[in-house]
Amino acid sequence: MALTAGLAKDCNPNSGGIQRIALANVADITTISQTSGTIDTITMNGGAVFFEFQAEQDTVEWRENGELVNGSLKYTEEIEMFFRKQNATTAAALREIGENLCGMVAAVKTTNGETFIVGWSENLGLERPLKLASDASTSGKELTDLSGGTITLAAMVDEKAYPTSIDVFGTLL
């Protein structure tokens, strides 16, 4: 692919962080498609939805690292989330994520208001979804230490994640 345009400087605010995140089972998604670089269709199996996960403020991060290997592009997508408290509810939610061997697709809304779909690519479709990369829980040592679990999901795809024009958090939850 050859360059076709430059990139103008954007002087709008640019804040880091994730505002909201939701996961869907790959088996619950019928189709995802994009037009002109924006996902405009997500069709779910009857009654299936995305599930929102509300982590502690400023503890969710989406990372996208691309590289060229042997003439092939690969992007490693990672989502890291921290959920506070060691209790039965948190353990059950983390267990469901970890035991989802078929994989998941994430809707990630940044603090800049953009929502991206992670764990899907145009060429590979749902063949390389997000899956558990690590699960680390801690009780903390001292009274004021953080207690909870950090889950990292990862997928290897062949292109950057696409933004979506769909209001995932308003229509697919």
N, C-alpha and C positions, 0 to 999 in steps of 0.2 A: 504494500500500500504506500502511496506517495503522499507527501504533504499537500493539502488543498487549501489551507487557510492558516492564518496566524491566530494569536490569542490576545485580546485586548485586556489591559489592566482593569480590574474590578475594584472600585473604591468603596463598595458596600461593606458593612461590618462582617467580620469573619470570626465566628466563635467556635471553639472546639467543643466536643462533647456530644453525647447522644441524649435526645429528649425522650424518645420512646422506642421500644423494641417489641416485636411480636414474632412468634414462630408458628409455622404450619408444617404439618407432616407432609412429606413428599407424596405419600400415597393418597392424600386428600386433594391434591392439585391435578386438575385435568389438563389445563393449558396455561402457558404464559407466553405472551408475544409482545414484540416491540415494533414501533414505527419511528423512523428517524432518530433512533438512539434513546427513546423513552418507552418504558413498558406501559402499554395502554390497555392490556387485557390480562386478567388473572381469573381463570374459571376454576371454581372449587366443586368437588363432588357434592351432591345433595346434602345440605345442612352442615358441611364442613366449614371451619373458620380458622383464622389465625388466632393464637392465644397470646395475649399481652403479658409480659413479664416485667414487673415493676421492681427494679433493683434500687439500691441506695443511690442518691444523687451523686453524680460525678464518679461513678464506679463502673460505667459501661463504656467500652471502647471498641470501635470497628477499625481494623487495620487491613490494608490492601497493599500487598507487596508483589510487584511484577518483575520478571526477569526473562531474558532470552537465553534458552538452553538448547544447544544443538540445533539452532535454527527454528525453534518453536517457542512461542510466547506462553508463559504460564504465570498465573496470578494466584497467590495464596491469600485467601480471604480468612480473616480471623475475627471472631467476636468474643470479647471477654466481659463477663458480668459477675458482680459480687452481690450475693444475697445474704443479708445479715441474720443472725441468730441460728444457733444449732437447735433445731426442734423438728418435730415430726412433719410439719407442713413443708418446711424448707427442704428437708431430706427427701420427701416424696417427690417434690417438684424437680429437684436435681437428679434424682434417680430416673424419672421419666425421660429427662433430656438425655442422660447418659446411656440409657438402654434403648434409645431410638436408633436401632441399627440400620433402618432404611434411610434415615437422614431427614433433614429439615431445610426449609427455606425461611429466611428472615426478612422482615420489613424493618428497616432501620431509619428512624427519623432523626436527622441531625438538629442541633440547636439553631442552625441557619434555616430550618424549615423544609429542607429537601428530604424526600424519602427515597431510599435505595432498596432494591431487592437483591439480597445476597444469598448465594448458593444455587444460582441458575446462570446459564449463559446461552446465547443464541445458538451456538454450534453444538454444545453438549447437552442442552436442555436440562433435565433433572438428573442426568447420569452421575454428576459429582456434587451432591448436595452437602450442606453442613453436617458434620458429625462431631461427636465428642473428641476433643484433642487432649483435654486434661480436666480433672476435677480435684480441687484441693480445698479441704475444709479445715478450720481451726477453731479451737475453743478460746484461744488467747491464753496468756499466762497471768496477767494482772487484772484487777477489777475493771480497769478502764480500757483494756485491750479490745480490739475488734473481734467479734465472734461471728462466724458464718462460713460460707463457701463460695469459692471462685470457680466458675465454669468457663472453659474456653472451647469454642466450637471452631472448626476449620473446614475449608473446602479448597480444592485446587481446581481452577477453571482456566479457560484459555483467553479471557478478556476481562476488562474492568467491569465492575457491577454497574447496572443500569439504574438511572433514576426512574421513578414511576409518576405518572400523572393521576394514578388512582388514589383516592383517599382511603388507604388500607385501614387506618385507625377509625374511620367513620363508617365504612361499609362492609369490611371483611372480618370484624371481630365478633 
